[in-house]
Amino acid sequence: MTRTDRFQLPHVAVPQEAVTGRRAILKAGAGVAGAALMGYAPAVLGQAKRFSGVTLNVACWNAKYPVLLADYLPEFTALTGAKVNYETPGLQIYNQRADLELSTKGAGFDVLNITFVFTNRWIGNGWLTPLDPYIADRNKTPDGWDFADFLPGAVSPLRDAKGGAYGVPWVTDSGMTIATRFDLLKAQGLAMPDTFDDLEKMAGLVHRKDGVDGFLTDNHWGFWYPPLLQGMGGDIFRNAPNDLMPTLNSPEAIAAAEQLSRIVSKFGPAGAAGMAFGQSQELLKSGKANMSTVTHVAGMEMAGPGSRVASTLRFALCPRGPKGRFPGIASHGWGIPEGSRNKDAAWEFIRWATSKELLSRMVTEKQLGSVTRRSIYDSPDYRKLITVNGQDTGQLVLDTIKLSDQGHMKYRTVPVYPQVNVQLNQAIGRIVSGQMSAKESMNMAQTSVLADFRRAGVKV
């Protein structure tokens, strides 16, 4: 059975001979020269095609960066000789298939995205290849590639308990707040919300102004609920990662669920309880909903082509609660499965795909946002690119990632969190849709998680 048979999805196959024509050849040649200056060149320039005959199987979920990366794959083949079979299915499909592949230590993939929620499971079980030997080997990683340039907060989730690196980050999703129609808030004499109470009050004040709903976010409650819970002094577990007793029916958990559900149901459009990411994005971009909790990457889409709210868009840090500010942060990175038979070529791909040169080009040519290299954030040109209506959104990203030093995202990287995530999504959905009260639904979630743990042999 071939790899594409397993995924049952179309993929981008980039053969070596695909890079043809004078324009492509010139582009590839410029890429080699520029790469040598900016942090990527084949490890041994005299052997630029040393991976000829190798076919790499690479997969990631369909976020903006991996989708855009497909356009550059012919250049990697031109530089190294390696062909690339490339797939970018949806997140849930990708996670299921990647988890199965890694858990069986199969040889079907050479490079996979390490999804944030699975970092502890995939790294802790020894299913991924340690990268420190590659990073330290000057024959495989020239100094100019500069691993130290990656933001520490982006790299730390991709390390094991001893600090060893298993992934190279391509994004750190940073949760924050936007107002697509900030003009409506400004007309009421309002600034952007600083607290969740501010958010609720302001959403009410601007709800249905100019026909625009006051608030909308996507129904990934397992990501948007914890910042409110932690801001109230609660948490998902009693003390992750050491004590994994869930605390989903604590007074703080119930109060947080009530407030989130109240904001979504009172000030959102019909059907907000079940609205997935793509749906919510379209409504926000079209100016039919105003305030939202989004990641920086998603927020920047509101400033892009096709958006009707680019001129009225405003960003702010994730709101805080009485106990502090705890934004959702999720770092994703490229890793090498332990079962890969092409590890050197796989590392060459990772190094190329996360190089200063290529990321800088993706920023200027594709308007890529939320990169993971400090040198790019420090670039005046990049900061200008992600300045929206006079607001430096890059500084908001850096401030958000810095908040990860609190360690508040530990709940999300423990091996059992995916099971909790499922129950949280269902629990908040029941409350928002009016099927259950917050107390009833969170009690059910607590009971269901404990039952899941017992079936899986998890001791709490």
ROTIMI-473851 format. One record per residue (C-alpha): residue in one letter; x, y, z. Coordinates in pm, whole numbers, padded with zeros to 5 digits, always signed. Last residue first. Layout:
BEGIN
AXYZ...
END
This chain:
BEGIN
V-00511+01001+03846K-00409+00675+03676V-00452+00645+03302G-00547+00291+03200A-00714+00402+02878R-01058+00287+02992R-01005+00455+03328F-00896+00779+03162D-01200+00787+02936A-01425+00735+03240L-01249+01020+03420V-01299+01239+03114S-01669+01150+03095T-01735+01230+03461Q-01561+01567+03436A-01742+01651+03111M-02079+01558+03265N-02009+01784+03561M-01913+02057+03313S-02242+02016+03130E-02463+02018+03438K-02290+02318+03595A-02285+02518+03272S-02654+02456+03214M-02749+02216+02940Q-02886+02211+02584G-02867+02589+02551S-02650+02589+02237V-02368+02765+02419I-02388+02518+02708R-02388+02203+02497G-02102+02336+02281I-01900+02415+02591A-01925+02051+02703Q-01866+01896+02360N-01549+02093+02294L-01433+02026+02649Q-01491+01652+02612V-01286+01631+02294N-01006+01842+02445V-00993+01614+02748Q-00915+01316+02524P-00650+01518+02338Y-00508+01623+02678V-00400+01274+02782P-00041+01291+02655V+00039+01618+02839T+00102+01906+02597R-00211+02114+02660Y-00201+02136+03038K+00157+02261+03025M+00033+02576+02849H+00048+02787+03167G+00425+02763+03192Q+00457+03128+03290D+00734+03157+03027S+00451+03130+02772L+00387+03499+02844K+00687+03579+02625I+00497+03432+02330T+00223+03688+02387D+00462+03982+02413L+00637+03870+02094V+00305+03837+01912L+00183+04176+02035Q+00512+04327+01920G+00451+04186+01574T+00107+04347+01565D+00265+04691+01538Q-00047+04909+01504G-00057+05193+01247N-00360+05055+01065V-00197+04712+01062T+00178+04679+01101I+00262+04329+00982L+00455+04443+00674K+00625+04727+00859R+00749+04484+01121Y+00885+04268+00843D+01065+04557+00673P+01208+04681+01003S+01365+04335+01059D+01374+04241+01427Y+01086+03997+01380I+01286+03836+01099S+01598+03802+01315R+01391+03655+01600R+01282+03360+01389T+00944+03195+01450V+00722+03352+01185S+00379+03481+01274G+00294+03619+00929L+00354+03513+00570Q+00283+03797+00326K+00341+03565+00026E+00637+03728-00154T+00783+03939+00127V+00721+03702+00418M+00776+03390+00209R+01108+03537+00096S+01218+03597+00453L+01113+03243+00547L+01319+03106+00257E+01635+03297+00338K+01620+03262+00714S+01590+02886+00676T+01288+02696+00805A+01203+02497+00490W+01569+02454+00393R+01673+02314+00731I+01368+02090+00743F+01436+01958+00393E+01804+01892+00466W+01697+01714+00785A+01474+01485+00578A+01761+01420+00338D+01975+01306+00630K+01687+01105+00775N+01594+00911+00464R+01483+00573+00605S+01223+00733+00834G+01104+00510+01120E+01202+00752+01397P+00983+01015+01238I+01169+01340+01157G+01022+01663+01291W+00890+01993+01156G+00731+02230+01402H+00408+02355+01558S+00390+02587+01859A+00053+02658+02019I-00015+02951+02250G-00350+03021+02417P-00326+03338+02616F-00300+03334+02996R-00342+03683+03142G-00382+03714+03518K-00575+03604+03826P-00874+03839+03790G-00899+03755+03420R-00694+03880+03130P-00794+03945+02770C-00569+03812+02492L-00352+04099+02374A-00507+04351+02137F-00562+04392+01762R-00757+04644+01551L-00918+04622+01206T-01114+04911+01056S-00926+04952+00725A-00893+04580+00658V-01261+04516+00730R-01390+04416+00388S-01128+04146+00346G-01066+04015-00004P-00692+04067+00010G-00543+04072+00359A-00605+04265+00678M-00861+04018+00811E-00618+03741+00722M-00387+03894+00981G-00626+03787+01252A-00601+03423+01150V-00222+03427+01173H-00235+03622+01500T-00461+03360+01654V-00823+03452+01712T-01056+03573+01987S-01323+03784+01824M-01494+04121+01814N-01697+04236+01513A-01917+04004+01313K-02072+04060+00970G-01771+04252+00841S-01699+04020+00549K-01370+03914+00699L-01539+03825+01029L-01812+03623+00859E-01559+03440+00643Q-01333+03362+00937S-01622+03224+01142Q-01715+02981+00867G-01361+02862+00809F-01296+02808+01179A-01604+02604+01261M-01939+02741+01375G-02127+02499+01597A-02219+02723+01888A-02240+03029+01662G-02549+02889+01492A-02734+03220+01488P-02486+03506+01503G-02294+03600+01817F-02365+03847+02096K-02586+03654+02336S-02471+03298+02257V-02095+03360+02235I-02069+03600+02530R-02293+03387+02753S-02109+03070+02662L-01777+03224+02757Q-01918+03355+03084E-02088+03033+03188A-01788+02818+03098A-01562+03043+03304A-01797+03023+03603I-01818+02642+03577A-01441+02602+03555E-01382+02844+03842P-01629+02659+04066S-01450+02332+03979N-01628+02101+03736L-01347+02056+03482T-01080+01984+03740P-00904+01689+03577M-00666+01485+03795L-00346+01489+03592D-00100+01554+03875N+00261+01579+03759P+00211+01747+03419A-00004+01928+03511N-00122+02031+03858R-00495+01987+03925F-00578+01960+03559I-00771+02190+03322D-00705+02500+03529G-00873+02748+03760G-00770+03093+03882M-01024+03299+03692G-00770+03386+03423Q-00696+03016+03397L-01057+02943+03302L-01075+03237+03060P-00752+03134+02888P-00872+02768+02897Y-01195+02828+02694W-01054+02940+02359F-00835+02638+02280G-01056+02344+02385W-01349+02555+02267H-01251+02510+01904N-01594+02644+01805D-01472+02942+01605T-01510+03293+01745L-01779+03554+01709F-01873+03871+01896G-02086+04185+01864D-02288+04095+01556V-02284+04366+01288G-02603+04526+01149D-02458+04878+01177K-02457+04823+01553R-02599+04475+01607H-02391+04423+01920V-02169+04725+01989L-02252+04774+02357G-02296+04403+02428A-01958+04312+02283M-01812+04592+02493K-01949+04450+02818E-01841+04096+02743L-01493+04199+02634D-01448+04431+02930D-01540+04143+03163F-01287+03930+02980T-01025+04194+03057D-00822+04442+02849P-01085+04520+02589M-00989+04746+02295A-01073+05113+02349L-01427+05246+02381G-01578+05593+02329Q-01890+05443+02171A-01780+05563+01826K-01443+05401+01894L-01612+05064+01944L-01792+05096+01610D-01472+05211+01437F-01303+04899+01572R-01505+04704+01320T-01292+04391+01281A-01211+04397+01650I-00937+04154+01737T-00829+03966+02046M-00524+03746+02092G-00408+03384+02082S-00058+03329+01948D+00000+03042+01707T+00372+02971+01717V+00472+02882+01365W+00745+02702+01172P+00912+02547+01473V+01205+02304+01437G+01139+01975+01614Y+01298+01714+01836A+01531+01929+02047G+01673+01786+02370G+01593+01978+02687K+01592+01686+02930A+01212+01668+02947D+01192+01663+02567R+01200+01968+02342L+00942+02081+02086P+00742+02281+02342S+01057+02491+02409V+01123+02592+02047A+00855+02857+02000G+00910+03017+02340P+01283+03023+02273L+01231+03223+01951F+01441+03068+01675D+01771+03248+01611A+01964+02997+01824F+01918+02743+01544D+02145+02954+01323W+02133+02844+00957G+02450+03047+00904D+02659+02810+01113P+02634+02534+00853T+02415+02234+00942K+02500+01893+00796N+02877+01914+00779R+02871+02152+01076D+02715+01878+01291A+02563+02041+01602I+02212+02084+01456Y+02212+01729+01319P+02320+01574+01650D+02063+01796+01831L+01775+01672+01617P+01659+01371+01818T+01438+01152+01592L+01069+01114+01672W+00863+00823+01805G+01048+00808+02137N+00731+00790+02345G+00795+01128+02506I+00835+01302+02171W+00506+01184+02019R+00298+01195+02336N+00448+01515+02476T+00420+01700+02147F+00067+01580+02062V-00125+01903+02136F+00140+02104+01955T+00129+01908+01630I+00475+01787+01533N+00461+01827+01155L+00597+01530+00970V+00912+01463+00766D+01029+01126+00635F+00697+00945+00617G+00596+00589+00533A+00864+00421+00742G+00631+00313+01020K+00706+00351+01389T+00360+00209+01470S+00284+00503+01700L+00425+00745+01444E+00200+00635+01160L-00111+00620+01378D-00047+00964+01526A+00021+01104+01179R-00308+00966+01047Q-00521+01100+01328N-00346+01436+01344Y-00367+01490+00967I-00738+01412+00954Q-00804+01655+01240L-00588+01930+01092G-00710+01916+00733P-00486+01755+00473T-00155+01907+00355E+00041+01648+00157Y+00381+01654-00014N+00571+01395-00216V+00912+01554-00259K+01192+01467-00501A+01548+01513-00381G+01804+01660-00621T+01931+01904-00360L+01902+02257-00497A+01666+02194-00789T+01448+01969-00574F+01430+02237-00306E+01343+02493-00571P+01059+02278-00701L+00918+02281-00346Y+00866+02658-00335D+00497+02674-00425A+00418+02395-00178L+00546+02616+00105L+00236+02832+00076V+00015+02547+00200P+00265+02464+00475Y+00269+02828+00593K-00106+02895+00579A-00220+02593+00780N-00326+02278+00595W-00190+02007+00820C+00158+01875+00751A+00303+01592+00545V+00635+01501+00381N+00738+01188+00192L+01089+01238+00060T+01205+01072-00260V+01580+01021-00291G+01735+00958-00636S+01938+01277-00627F+02017+01360-00265R+02377+01464-00336K+02260+01722-00588A+02443+02017-00430Q+02757+01813-00381G+03009+02092-00425L+02797+02308-00198V+02819+02058+00088A+02543+02130+00340P+02322+02258+00059A+02276+02627+00128Y+02051+02794+00378G+02127+03070+00624M+02084+03401+00443L+02410+03438+00253A+02436+03085+00118A+02064+03091+00052G+02092+03394-00169A+02335+03221-00400V+02141+02896-00409G+01807+03077-00452A+01943+03291-00731G+02023+02972-00918A+01679+02833-00851K+01512+03149-00977L+01731+03155-01288I+01642+02793-01359A+01271+02857-01302R+01270+03158-01533R+01468+02982-01806G+01237+02685-01820T+01220+02371-01617V+01185+02272-01253A+00955+01972-01282E+01248+01747-01381Q+01326+01678-01018P+00974+01559-00953V+00737+01748-00723A+00435+01542-00621V+00173+01757-00452H-00080+01541-00277P-00440+01434-00316L-00599+01257-00020Q-00673+00895+00067F-00409+00917+00342R-00327+00547+00337D-00346+00521-00042T-00116+00822-00069R+00147+00636+00133T+00138+00337-00095M+00000+00000+00000
END
